[in-house]
Amino acid sequence: MEQNLKNLIKKIPKEVSHVTDTLEKGGFEACLVGGCVRDLIMSREPKDWDVTTNAKPEQIMSLFEKTVYENTFGTVGVFVPCETQKEDVSQETLEQNLIIEVTPYRIEAKYSDFRHPDEVKFSDKLEDDLKRRDFTVNSLALDSKGHLIDIFEGIKDIKDKMLRAVGKPDDRFKEDALRMLRAVRFSVQLGFSVSYETSESILKNAELLKKISEERIRDEFEKIIMSKNPAIGITMLQKFGLLKNIIPELEEGIGCEQLGEHIYDVWGHLLHALQHAADKDWPLEVRLSALFHDIGKPKARRLAETKIPFVGSLSPRARRALPLGPSACETPQKGIFVSSRKKYTFYGHEVVSARMTKKIMERLKFPKKEIDLVEKLVRNHMFFSDTELITLSAVRRIVVKVGKENIWSLMNVRESDRVGMKKKEAPYRLRKYFAMIEEALRDPISVGQLKIGGEFMMKELGIKPGPRMGWILNALLEEVLDDPEKNTVEHLSELVKSMNMLGDAELKALGDRGKEKKEELEGEEIAKLHEKHGVRK
């Protein structure tokens, strides 16, 4: 890390340095601040670049050609052309601008609504600005000469991989309750632990999250879900008492046993499914579907008992080996033993889960397009259940139902579901589904691939509709399958004229041969799909 600290300035893009240099030439102080400094120290690629200065908004705007200032917090957006960063770029790139946010040093007063400061006061001291920051690792500043300003031991916390609130945690979370969610987000994004004092404060202030707008909560929740360790993030939300103020429905799965093929309760199953989707780097919609696909199981769960008769006498050892329930009984006189085994059913849980998913996502103000897709994936995640019963026509129907563009997302949710049961990633069932979907999606070999069709033959070549037209089309298809280059209007038109001179018997024979060729090639293509996925025909 020491070497990284010496080379921080070299990692700063030219357009960012352009902003700080311009402020300094104007007679003001200017530092990079917050997450970008933290990321530079950790050798991560900063997503945003924030500058802080002792210049006031009007003074900042006077130094730059193009700015935007539309907030009450003093932040000025400075437009910097990309050409200040690179020489060899396209004209399109040259016309683009990067926005660097520049904020005056601030002192924030009381937060009556736990979301916004009642007023924002500008300061002339960098220290005033740093002490209002949320966590020590985000309270670092870097000036143009490469000097790090670290008054709250943020570098030490980075080395220790510790997330610690600046000053008193209670003060920071009462200023902005969203910071409690940010603590979880930074923890899973950076791989940091949350300090004891900060954790205790989150537990104490968790209810304040209700004061935060759904949109802000959704944004942080999305970032947790899109991290590399979302299952840890959801677990932390629950342990900190935050989840009940965001998605209390998820907590209903804690301790909700499933039995059967499942080794986890509903809660554990959903977390494992979500984590598998993250390990695969699948998009937000798939991850949310994996997290919510069984959320309705606690509401749909019913208890059923399965009775299994055994005939003959049983030794004590054999009796212990059987899957006995609490109501097991034996009738020694007749030598008949009956085991009553506990079993849960969840009929219709996918319907319940889809409804709950929609309500949750609407409550968190997700875009309608995302809501519709996740609801659709959750509603249909049980479709692929039995490879022996499912038919190709049924697969085609589900493709139409969810859309060609979404069918593989549905399969990814199904895979997450399977792995969430602690089953291997691509068992035979999943491989069979993949093969059937590819077969349903592929364009079948048909006369529709010919450059001329029945309508053309009637209008341009004088062929009458009927069996002869069908035989000609099949014969043409064989010709094209053998040599695709012959699939031209000119060549096929000449062939039609020649074939139309043949008698019915000869023409039918040609047509039948073409039909057989088509079926043979269809079989070969399907066999390749089955071999690709390692499934039996």
C-alpha positions in Angstrom: 0.0 0.0 0.0 2.9 2.4 0.7 4.0 2.2 -2.9 0.4 2.9 -4.0 0.3 6.1 -1.9 3.4 7.4 -3.7 1.9 6.9 -7.2 -1.7 8.2 -6.6 -1.2 11.3 -8.7 -0.2 9.3 -11.8 -3.6 7.5 -11.6 -5.7 10.6 -11.9 -7.2 11.2 -15.4 -6.2 14.4 -17.2 -9.8 15.9 -17.2 -9.9 15.5 -13.4 -6.6 17.2 -12.9 -7.8 19.9 -15.3 -10.6 20.8 -12.8 -8.3 20.9 -9.8 -5.6 22.8 -11.7 -8.1 25.4 -12.8 -9.4 26.0 -9.3 -5.8 26.3 -7.9 -4.9 28.8 -10.7 -8.0 30.8 -9.7 -6.5 31.1 -6.2 -8.5 28.4 -4.4 -7.7 25.1 -2.7 -8.8 21.9 -4.4 -8.7 18.3 -3.4 -10.1 15.0 -4.5 -12.2 13.6 -1.7 -14.3 10.6 -0.7 -14.7 7.3 -2.5 -12.4 8.1 -5.4 -9.4 8.6 -3.0 -10.3 5.4 -1.2 -10.4 3.5 -4.4 -7.1 4.9 -5.6 -5.5 3.8 -2.4 -7.0 0.3 -2.8 -6.0 0.1 -6.5 -9.6 0.0 -7.5 -11.0 1.9 -10.5 -13.0 4.9 -9.2 -16.5 5.2 -10.7 -16.9 8.8 -9.8 -14.5 11.7 -9.2 -15.4 14.3 -6.5 -13.6 17.5 -5.9 -13.9 19.7 -2.8 -12.7 23.3 -2.6 -12.9 26.5 -0.5 -14.4 28.3 -3.5 -18.2 29.1 -3.4 -20.6 27.9 -6.1 -20.6 31.3 -8.0 -16.8 31.4 -7.9 -16.6 27.8 -9.2 -18.9 28.5 -12.1 -17.0 31.6 -13.1 -13.8 29.5 -13.7 -15.3 27.0 -16.2 -17.0 27.4 -19.6 -19.8 25.0 -19.0 -21.3 24.1 -15.6 -24.6 23.1 -14.0 -25.9 24.1 -10.6 -29.3 22.9 -9.7 -29.2 21.8 -6.0 -29.2 23.3 -2.6 -26.1 21.6 -1.4 -23.6 23.7 -3.3 -22.4 21.0 -5.7 -21.5 22.3 -9.2 -21.2 20.0 -12.1 -18.3 20.9 -14.3 -18.4 19.7 -17.9 -15.0 18.7 -19.1 -14.4 17.6 -22.8 -13.0 14.1 -23.1 -10.3 15.5 -25.4 -8.5 16.8 -22.3 -7.9 13.1 -21.4 -6.8 11.5 -24.6 -5.3 12.6 -27.9 -6.2 9.7 -30.1 -10.0 9.5 -29.8 -12.9 9.4 -32.3 -14.9 12.5 -33.2 -17.9 11.1 -31.4 -15.9 10.8 -28.2 -14.5 14.3 -28.6 -18.0 15.6 -28.5 -18.8 13.9 -25.2 -18.3 15.5 -21.8 -17.4 14.1 -18.5 -19.1 15.8 -15.5 -16.9 16.3 -12.4 -18.8 17.3 -9.3 -17.2 20.1 -7.3 -18.5 20.9 -3.9 -17.5 23.7 -1.5 -16.3 22.8 2.0 -19.5 22.5 4.0 -20.7 22.5 7.6 -24.1 20.7 7.8 -26.6 21.7 10.5 -29.3 19.6 12.2 -31.2 16.9 10.2 -34.8 17.2 11.4 -36.0 14.6 8.8 -33.0 12.2 9.2 -32.5 12.7 5.4 -31.5 16.2 4.6 -29.7 19.0 6.5 -32.0 21.8 7.6 -29.5 24.1 6.1 -26.0 24.0 4.4 -23.3 26.3 5.5 -20.1 26.8 3.5 -16.8 26.7 5.3 -13.2 27.8 4.5 -11.7 24.7 6.3 -11.2 21.3 4.7 -11.4 19.7 8.1 -15.0 20.9 8.5 -16.0 19.1 5.3 -14.2 15.9 6.2 -15.7 15.5 9.6 -19.3 15.5 8.2 -18.5 12.4 6.0 -20.0 9.0 6.7 -17.1 6.6 7.2 -13.4 7.1 7.9 -12.4 5.4 4.6 -14.5 8.0 2.8 -13.1 10.9 4.7 -9.7 11.0 2.9 -8.6 13.9 0.7 -5.8 14.2 -1.8 -4.3 17.5 -3.0 -2.6 18.2 -6.4 0.8 17.6 -4.9 0.0 14.1 -3.8 -0.4 14.8 -0.1 -3.0 12.8 1.7 -5.1 14.4 4.3 -6.3 11.7 6.8 -7.5 13.2 10.1 -9.7 10.2 11.0 -7.3 7.3 10.4 -9.0 6.2 7.2 -5.8 4.7 5.8 -5.4 2.5 8.9 -9.0 1.3 8.6 -8.4 0.5 4.9 -5.4 -1.6 6.0 -7.5 -3.3 8.7 -10.4 -3.7 6.3 -12.7 -2.0 8.8 -15.7 0.2 8.2 -16.0 2.8 11.0 -18.2 5.8 11.2 -16.6 9.3 11.4 -17.0 10.6 15.0 -20.1 9.3 16.8 -22.0 6.7 14.8 -25.3 7.8 16.2 -24.7 11.3 15.0 -23.9 10.1 11.5 -26.9 7.9 11.2 -29.3 10.4 12.6 -28.0 12.9 10.0 -28.8 10.5 7.2 -30.3 7.1 8.0 -29.5 5.8 4.6 -25.9 5.6 5.8 -26.8 2.4 7.6 -27.6 0.8 4.3 -24.4 2.2 2.8 -22.5 0.5 5.6 -23.8 -2.9 4.4 -23.2 -1.9 0.8 -19.6 -0.8 1.4 -19.0 -3.9 3.5 -19.9 -6.4 0.7 -18.4 -4.3 -2.1 -15.0 -3.8 -0.3 -14.9 -7.0 1.8 -14.7 -4.9 5.0 -16.0 -5.7 8.5 -18.2 -3.2 10.3 -16.8 -2.0 13.5 -18.4 -3.0 16.8 -19.5 0.6 17.7 -20.9 1.2 14.2 -22.7 -2.1 14.2 -24.3 -1.4 17.6 -25.4 2.0 16.4 -27.1 0.5 13.3 -29.0 -2.0 15.5 -30.1 0.9 17.7 -31.2 3.2 14.9 -32.5 0.7 12.3 -36.1 2.1 12.6 -34.9 5.4 11.3 -34.7 3.8 7.8 -38.5 4.2 7.6 -37.8 8.0 7.2 -35.9 7.4 3.9 -37.6 7.5 0.5 -38.1 4.2 -1.3 -36.1 5.4 -4.3 -33.0 6.0 -2.2 -33.4 2.6 -0.4 -33.9 0.9 -3.8 -30.7 2.4 -5.2 -28.6 1.1 -2.2 -30.4 -2.3 -2.2 -29.6 -2.7 -5.9 -25.9 -2.1 -5.3 -25.9 -4.7 -2.5 -27.7 -7.2 -4.8 -25.2 -6.5 -7.6 -22.1 -6.9 -5.4 -20.0 -10.1 -5.4 -21.5 -11.2 -2.1 -25.2 -10.3 -2.0 -26.1 -13.2 0.2 -23.8 -11.8 2.9 -25.3 -8.4 2.3 -28.9 -9.7 2.8 -27.8 -11.6 5.9 -26.2 -8.4 7.3 -29.4 -6.4 6.6 -31.4 -9.0 8.6 -28.9 -9.1 11.5 -28.8 -5.3 11.7 -32.6 -5.1 11.8 -32.7 -3.3 8.5 -34.3 -5.9 6.3 -37.6 -5.8 8.2 -37.8 -2.1 7.2 -37.2 -2.9 3.6 -38.5 -6.4 2.6 -40.0 -7.9 5.8 -41.5 -10.7 3.6 -38.1 -12.3 3.2 -37.9 -12.8 7.0 -41.0 -15.0 6.8 -38.7 -17.7 5.3 -36.5 -17.9 8.4 -37.1 -21.3 10.0 -39.7 -22.2 7.4 -38.7 -25.9 6.8 -39.2 -27.5 3.4 -38.0 -31.1 3.8 -38.0 -33.3 0.7 -35.1 -32.4 -1.6 -34.4 -29.2 0.3 -31.7 -29.2 2.9 -32.2 -25.5 3.8 -35.2 -23.6 5.1 -36.8 -21.1 2.7 -34.5 -18.3 3.9 -31.3 -20.3 3.4 -32.5 -21.6 0.0 -33.2 -18.1 -1.3 -29.8 -16.8 -0.2 -28.0 -19.7 -1.8 -29.9 -19.2 -5.0 -29.1 -15.5 -5.0 -25.4 -16.1 -4.4 -25.2 -18.6 -7.3 -26.7 -15.9 -9.6 -24.0 -13.5 -8.4 -21.2 -16.1 -8.8 -22.4 -16.4 -12.4 -22.3 -12.6 -12.8 -25.9 -12.7 -14.0 -27.9 -9.4 -14.3 -30.1 -7.7 -11.7 -33.4 -9.2 -13.0 -32.0 -12.7 -12.6 -30.6 -12.0 -9.2 -33.8 -10.5 -7.9 -35.8 -13.4 -9.4 -33.5 -15.9 -7.6 -34.0 -14.0 -4.3 -37.8 -13.8 -4.7 -38.7 -17.0 -6.6 -39.9 -18.9 -3.4 -40.8 -15.9 -1.2 -44.4 -17.0 -1.2 -43.6 -20.5 0.2 -44.3 -19.6 3.9 -47.8 -18.5 2.9 -48.4 -21.5 0.6 -47.0 -24.2 2.9 -49.3 -27.0 4.1 -48.6 -30.0 6.2 -49.3 -33.5 4.8 -48.5 -36.9 6.1 -47.4 -39.8 4.0 -48.3 -43.3 5.3 -46.0 -46.2 4.2 -47.1 -49.8 5.0 -44.5 -52.5 5.8 -45.5 -56.2 6.0 -43.6 -58.6 8.2 -42.0 -58.4 11.6 -39.3 -55.7 12.2 -36.3 -55.9 14.4 -35.6 -52.9 16.7 -32.6 -52.1 14.5 -34.7 -52.1 11.3 -37.3 -50.0 13.0 -34.8 -47.3 13.8 -33.5 -47.3 10.2 -37.0 -46.4 8.8 -38.1 -42.8 8.2 -40.5 -42.7 11.2 -42.7 -39.8 12.1 -44.1 -39.1 15.6 -47.3 -41.0 14.8 -45.6 -44.2 13.7 -47.3 -47.3 15.1 -47.0 -51.1 14.8 -49.5 -54.0 15.2 -47.4 -57.0 16.4 -50.4 -59.4 16.1 -50.6 -59.0 12.3 -46.9 -58.1 11.7 -47.9 -54.9 9.9 -45.9 -51.7 10.5 -47.2 -48.2 9.4 -44.9 -45.2 9.2 -46.4 -41.7 9.1 -43.8 -39.3 7.6 -44.1 -35.5 7.8 -44.2 -33.7 4.5 -44.8 -30.1 3.4 -46.6 -29.1 0.2 -46.3 -25.7 -1.4 -48.9 -25.9 -4.2 -49.2 -22.6 -6.1 -46.3 -21.0 -4.4 -45.0 -19.6 -7.6 -48.2 -17.7 -8.1 -48.1 -16.3 -4.6 -44.4 -15.5 -5.0 -45.0 -13.6 -8.2 -47.7 -11.5 -6.6 -45.5 -10.7 -3.6 -42.6 -9.9 -5.9 -44.6 -7.4 -7.8 -45.8 -5.6 -4.6 -42.3 -5.5 -3.2 -40.8 -4.0 -6.3 -43.6 -1.5 -6.7 -43.2 -0.5 -3.1 -39.5 0.1 -3.8 -40.3 2.1 -6.9 -38.5 -0.2 -9.4 -39.1 0.6 -13.1 -42.2 -1.1 -14.5 -40.1 -2.9 -17.1 -38.0 -4.6 -14.4 -41.0 -5.4 -12.3 -42.8 -7.1 -15.2 -39.8 -9.2 -16.2 -39.0 -10.3 -12.6 -42.6 -11.1 -11.9 -42.7 -13.2 -15.1 -39.5 -15.1 -14.3 -40.8 -15.8 -10.7 -44.2 -16.9 -11.9 -42.8 -19.3 -14.5 -39.8 -20.7 -12.6 -41.5 -24.0 -11.9 -42.2 -24.7 -15.6 -39.1 -26.9 -16.0 -39.9 -29.6 -13.5 -40.0 -33.1 -15.2 -37.9 -33.9 -18.3 -39.8 -37.1 -18.8 -43.2 -35.4 -19.1 -42.4 -32.1 -20.7 -42.9 -31.9 -24.4 -41.2 -29.9 -27.1 -44.5 -28.1 -27.9 -44.8 -27.2 -24.2 -41.3 -25.7 -24.3 -42.3 -23.7 -27.4 -45.3 -22.4 -25.5 -43.2 -21.2 -22.6 -40.7 -19.5 -25.0 -43.7 -17.6 -26.4 -45.0 -16.8 -22.9 -41.8 -15.3 -21.5 -40.3 -14.2 -24.8 -37.3 -15.5 -26.7 -35.2 -12.7 -25.2 -36.0 -13.9 -21.7 -36.0 -17.7 -22.0 -32.3 -18.1 -20.9 -32.9 -15.7 -18.0 -35.7 -18.1 -16.9 -33.3 -21.0 -17.2 -30.7 -19.1 -15.1 -33.3 -18.6 -12.4 -34.1 -22.3 -12.6 -30.4 -23.2 -12.3 -30.1 -20.9 -9.3 -33.1 -22.7 -7.7 -31.5 -26.1 -8.3 -28.1 -25.1 -6.9 -29.9 -23.4 -4.0 -31.1 -27.0 -3.0 -27.4 -27.9 -2.9 -27.6 -29.8 -6.1 -24.8 -29.8 -8.6 -24.8 -27.0 -11.1 -25.8 -28.7 -14.4 -27.5 -32.1 -13.6 -29.1 -34.1 -16.4 -32.4 -32.3 -15.9 -31.0 -28.9 -16.6 -28.9 -30.2 -19.6 -32.1 -31.7 -21.1 -33.9 -28.4 -20.6 -31.1 -26.5 -22.4 -31.2 -29.0 -25.3 -35.0 -28.7 -25.6 -34.9 -24.9 -25.6 -32.3 -24.7 -28.3 -34.3 -27.2 -30.3 -37.4 -25.0 -29.8 -35.5 -21.8 -30.7 -33.7 -23.0 -33.8 -35.3 -22.3 -37.2 -36.6 -25.6 -38.6 -35.6 -26.7 -42.0 -38.5 -25.9 -44.3 -39.6 -24.8 -47.7 -39.9 -21.3 -46.2 -36.1 -21.0 -46.6 -36.4 -21.1 -50.4 -36.1 -17.9 -52.3 -39.3 -18.6 -54.1 -42.6 -19.8 -52.6 -46.1 -20.9 -53.6 -47.4 -17.4 -54.3 -44.4 -16.6 -56.6 -44.9 -19.9 -58.4 -48.6 -19.2 -59.0 -48.1 -15.6 -60.2 -44.9 -15.8 -62.1 -44.6 -19.4 -63.2 -48.2 -20.4 -63.6 -48.1 -23.3 -61.2 -51.5 -24.2 -59.8 -52.0 -24.9 -56.1 -52.3 -28.6 -55.1 -50.2 -31.7 -54.5 -47.9 -31.0 -57.4 -46.9 -27.6 -56.0 -46.0 -29.4 -52.6 -43.9 -32.0 -54.4 -42.0 -29.3 -56.4 -41.3 -27.3 -53.2 -39.9 -30.4 -51.4 -37.8 -31.3 -54.5 -36.4 -27.7 -54.6 -35.6 -27.9 -50.9 -33.5 -31.0 -51.5 -31.6 -29.2 -54.2 -30.8 -26.2 -52.0 -29.9 -28.4 -49.0 -27.3 -30.1 -51.1 -26.0 -26.9 -52.6 -27.1 -23.6 -50.8 -25.6 -21.5 -53.6 -28.4 -22.7 -55.9 -31.0 -20.9 -53.7 -31.6 -18.1 -56.1 -34.8 -16.9 -57.8 -33.4 -17.4 -61.2 -32.1 -21.0 -60.7 -35.1 -22.2 -58.8 -37.5 -20.7 -61.4 -35.8 -22.7 -64.2 -36.0 -25.9 -62.0 -39.7 -25.4 -61.5 -40.3 -25.1 -65.2 -38.4 -28.4 -65.8 -40.1 -30.2 -62.9 -43.6 -29.1 -64.0 -43.1 -31.1 -67.2 -42.8 -34.4 -65.3 -45.7 -36.7 -64.6 -47.3 -37.0 -61.2 -45.5 -40.3 -60.3 -42.0 -38.9 -61.1 -42.7 -35.6 -59.4 -44.0 -37.2 -56.3 -40.9 -39.4 -56.1 -38.7 -36.3 -56.2 -40.8 -34.6 -53.6 -40.8 -37.6 -51.2 -37.0 -37.8 -51.6 -36.7 -34.1 -50.7 -38.9 -34.6 -47.7 -36.8 -37.5 -46.5 -33.6 -35.4 -46.9 -35.2 -32.7 -44.8 -36.1 -35.1 -42.0 -32.7 -36.7 -42.1 -30.9 -33.3 -41.7 -33.4 -32.3 -38.9 -32.5 -35.5 -37.1 -28.8 -34.8 -37.4 -29.2 -31.2 -36.1 -31.1 -32.4 -33.1 -28.6 -35.2 -32.4 -25.9 -32.5 -32.4 -27.8 -30.5 -29.8 -28.3 -33.6 -27.6 -24.6 -34.4 -27.9 -23.6 -30.8 -27.1 -25.6 -30.9 -23.8 -24.8 -34.5 -23.0 -28.4 -35.8 -23.1 -30.1 -38.9 -24.5 -32.4 -38.6 -27.5 
